[in-house]
Amino acid sequence: MAEDREVDLLIAGAGPAGMAAALVAALEGLNVLLCEKSGQVGGTGSTSAGTLWIPGNRQSRAAGFDDSAADADRYLDALIGRDTNRALRDAYLTTGPDAIDYFSSRTELKFLPCGPHPDYRSNMPGAAFAGRAIVPQPFDGRLLGDAFARVRPPIPEFMVLGGMMVGKADIPPLLNRYRSLSDFSYAAKLFIRYLTDRLRYRRGTRLMMGNALVGRLFYSLRQRDVPILFDARLAGLTGDRNGISGARISVGGREITVRARKGVVLATGGYGRNKRWRNAFMPQPVPVHSMSHAGNTGDGLTLGESLGAAVAPEHCTSGLWTPVSVTRRSDGSEGLFPHLAMDRAKPGLIAVNAAGRRFVNEACSYHDFVLAMFESHKTEPAIPAFLICDAPFLRRYGLGAVYPGHRNIASFKRSGYLTSAATLDDLAAKLCIDADGLRATVKRHNGFAITGIDTDFGKGETDLNRFNGDAACKPNPCIGTLAAPPFYAVTVWPADIAVSSGLATDADARVLAGDGRPIPGLYACGNDMASVMGGSYPGPGTTLGPALVFAYRAAMHARDAA
Ligand SMILES: Cc1cc2nc3c(=O)[nH]c(=O)nc-3n(C[C@H](O)[C@H](O)[C@H](O)COP(=O)(O)OP(=O)(O)OC[C@H]3O[C@@H](n4cnc5c(N)ncnc54)[C@H](O)[C@@H]3O)c2cc1C
């Protein structure tokens, strides 16, 4: 490798944002170099659900789910205010569908409409029930051959049999495989494919969700011979606030200098693993858990700031949050299970704080759930909080990492993941929470199960609540009794799945200096860029949607730059 290189565009970080920027730039004829700090592509994106929030996308419209950018704009007005990030928001809403069509028609990055997938504040004006969320088509990792090992795997908690990915549509046939011939044959095909995969690969090659997204981006980059330097950390930028001309990259203990004629794109995934930025931006007590990729140490933000770039920290809690429970993996290490959508909204679960009191509509979005933890914690400790259910609930719906119908809950009890007790009083004692409070809360909530009305938090009243509930449960799909012992609890903590504070940019993802002027030749996208959503979480795909759209805009701008 030569010590010095010259390219048109240098991109740092091979997560979804960086790979998308590199791909568009290469397709537009630029000479591109992508450097990635770790030995694999994908970053946090590889462990994500892979959903993109793209109002007015044509894939949904073609499937009969109509939506308009104007409605989404009204929704964002209600959520974050008319003037917040106006220029960026306009750019996002107008470019979103075009960017997705560009990827779909010119690369292997193809998408499917999710159909119904409600916005997270589905009771607000302009919110959509269907039509905004899209996901990448599943991807066959075998197409990558040996390079498949370069795709970062999902978290173990999201795989079965030690390496098989399971999508939402796979769950019912897998659970019912002994109940019908068609489900049995569906499940058998999945298992056979997986077993065959394992003869050659370290995990299953049927990639879904975020793994399909990064697999498809990586495959597309390889098809165009876009060079990726692995184990290559962006270590410094050359230039100053008047213009960036390149960067220094640390590879294998050496530093190489790259001159970048059109500029440098920062896509290093934000500061989720940087203590200094966490302490500066996040609420107290600063959450100890993060689902961000371990390499996301805020390098882009730190380098940008050192040049006088503006950092936009004003977003309300500076993170996009989920409650997580702490798992014990088979190798003894700790993992995090994100309680996104499978358990909290189901009938017969409550979330309580240390006073044994509910503090939230359990069926709200994962982001809003954690905001309520922070809020409750100001007066009654809710960090951690506790998800509580009874025995029939656990069997039917599962709880966190304990999947529905799980046959070996003893191991979860032994590891301390699951707490169980024959009475609510004993459960409260084991969790060290107020027993009188818990008893009173369960009694009151059981009353709501009969009326179907949660007079405390309105659970079951929004489209989002009901979508994740159980339609078979009447009168309210999200409210059931907790009555049949043993009772179970899982402890949950706040964790960021993404960060919303980052480098301030203009609508072309150009990083802005403190005086509001763009720094020529410096771009930021993905979590390195301050979120266009102003710290709010409007719907499924709030970070990956903007990550791809602003990566596209950055690359197009760089193409046209002098
Ligand atoms: C469980 C889970 C589910 C999620 N589901 C969704 C979802 O469905 N929809 C959605 O919108 N969002 C989702 N997210 C969030 C989403 O994954 C992230 O917001 C997204 O991956 C951010 O993309 P990125 O490219 O900015 O960063 P990343 O994907 O984290 O990639 C950053 C890359 O930069 C590299 N890097 C870091 N520093 C350097 C350096 N100095 N030099 C070179 N490389 C560097 C890292 O190694 C990493 O590979 C989810 C997250 C989690 C944890």
The ligand as a Tripos MOL2 file, in Angstrom:
@<TRIPOS>MOLECULE
LIG
   53    58     1     0     0
SMALL
NO_CHARGES

@<TRIPOS>ATOM
      1 C1        -31.4180   -3.2320   17.8980 C.3       1 LIG1
      2 C2        -31.4100   -2.0340   16.9930 C.ar      1 LIG1
      3 C3        -32.4230   -1.8770   16.0620 C.ar      1 LIG1
      4 C4        -32.4200   -0.7500   15.2330 C.ar      1 LIG1
      5 N1        -33.3790   -0.6670   14.2770 N.ar      1 LIG1
      6 C5        -33.4180    0.4240   13.4930 C.ar      1 LIG1
      7 C6        -34.3950    0.5160   12.4540 C.ar      1 LIG1
      8 O1        -35.1280   -0.4250   12.1680 O.2       1 LIG1
      9 N2        -34.4510    1.6760   11.7470 N.ar      1 LIG1
     10 C7        -33.6030    2.7330   12.0070 C.ar      1 LIG1
     11 O2        -33.7500    3.7750   11.3760 O.2       1 LIG1
     12 N3        -32.6170    2.6330   12.9290 N.ar      1 LIG1
     13 C8        -32.4920    1.5010   13.6560 C.ar      1 LIG1
     14 N4        -31.4800    1.3760   14.5600 N.ar      1 LIG1
     15 C9        -30.4470    2.4370   14.6300 C.3       1 LIG1
     16 C10       -29.4640    2.3120   13.4400 C.3       1 LIG1
     17 O3        -28.9010    1.0200   13.4390 O.3       1 LIG1
     18 C11       -28.3430    3.3460   13.5010 C.3       1 LIG1
     19 O4        -28.9010    4.6240   13.6680 O.3       1 LIG1
     20 C12       -27.5350    3.3140   12.1950 C.3       1 LIG1
     21 O5        -26.9030    2.0750   12.0630 O.3       1 LIG1
     22 C13       -26.5190    4.4290   12.1420 C.3       1 LIG1
     23 O6        -25.8180    4.2820   10.9300 O.3       1 LIG1
     24 P1        -24.3480    4.8830   10.7760 P.3       1 LIG1
     25 O7        -23.8770    4.4740    9.4460 O.co2     1 LIG1
     26 O8        -24.3700    6.3100   11.1520 O.co2     1 LIG1
     27 O9        -23.5030    4.1640   11.9440 O.3       1 LIG1
     28 P2        -23.1090    2.6560   12.1760 P.3       1 LIG1
     29 O10       -24.0930    1.7530   11.5570 O.co2     1 LIG1
     30 O11       -22.9120    2.4530   13.6320 O.co2     1 LIG1
     31 O12       -21.6940    2.5130   11.4380 O.3       1 LIG1
     32 C14       -20.6050    3.3100   11.8350 C.3       1 LIG1
     33 C15       -19.3020    2.6520   11.3330 C.3       1 LIG1
     34 O13       -18.2410    3.6040   11.4630 O.3       1 LIG1
     35 C16       -17.0820    2.9110   11.8960 C.3       1 LIG1
     36 N5        -16.1480    3.8840   12.5160 N.ar      1 LIG1
     37 C17       -16.2170    4.4650   13.7350 C.ar      1 LIG1
     38 N6        -15.1860    5.3150   13.9050 N.ar      1 LIG1
     39 C18       -14.4420    5.2670   12.7630 C.ar      1 LIG1
     40 C19       -13.2490    5.9170   12.3380 C.ar      1 LIG1
     41 N7        -12.5830    6.8030   13.1190 N.pl3     1 LIG1
     42 N8        -12.7560    5.6200   11.1110 N.ar      1 LIG1
     43 C20       -13.3940    4.7140   10.2930 C.ar      1 LIG1
     44 N9        -14.5200    4.0710   10.6560 N.ar      1 LIG1
     45 C21       -15.0550    4.3610   11.8690 C.ar      1 LIG1
     46 C22       -17.6150    1.8790   12.8640 C.3       1 LIG1
     47 O14       -16.6790    0.8400   13.0780 O.3       1 LIG1
     48 C23       -18.8990    1.4250   12.1490 C.3       1 LIG1
     49 O15       -18.6370    0.3400   11.2950 O.3       1 LIG1
     50 C24       -31.4220    0.2490   15.3700 C.ar      1 LIG1
     51 C25       -30.3900    0.0630   16.2790 C.ar      1 LIG1
     52 C26       -30.3740   -1.0700   17.0780 C.ar      1 LIG1
     53 C27       -29.2400   -1.2520   18.0490 C.3       1 LIG1
@<TRIPOS>BOND
     1     1     2 1
     2     2     3 ar
     3     2    52 ar
     4     3     4 ar
     5     4     5 ar
     6     4    50 ar
     7     5     6 ar
     8     6     7 ar
     9     6    13 1
    10     7     8 2
    11     7     9 ar
    12     9    10 ar
    13    10    11 2
    14    10    12 ar
    15    12    13 ar
    16    13    14 ar
    17    14    15 1
    18    14    50 ar
    19    15    16 1
    20    16    17 1
    21    16    18 1
    22    18    19 1
    23    18    20 1
    24    20    21 1
    25    20    22 1
    26    22    23 1
    27    23    24 1
    28    24    25 2
    29    24    26 1
    30    24    27 1
    31    27    28 1
    32    28    29 2
    33    28    30 1
    34    28    31 1
    35    31    32 1
    36    32    33 1
    37    33    34 1
    38    33    48 1
    39    34    35 1
    40    35    36 1
    41    35    46 1
    42    36    37 ar
    43    36    45 ar
    44    37    38 ar
    45    38    39 ar
    46    39    40 ar
    47    39    45 ar
    48    40    41 1
    49    40    42 ar
    50    42    43 ar
    51    43    44 ar
    52    44    45 ar
    53    46    47 1
    54    46    48 1
    55    48    49 1
    56    50    51 ar
    57    51    52 ar
    58    52    53 1
@<TRIPOS>SUBSTRUCTURE
     1 LIG1         1 GROUP 0 **** ****
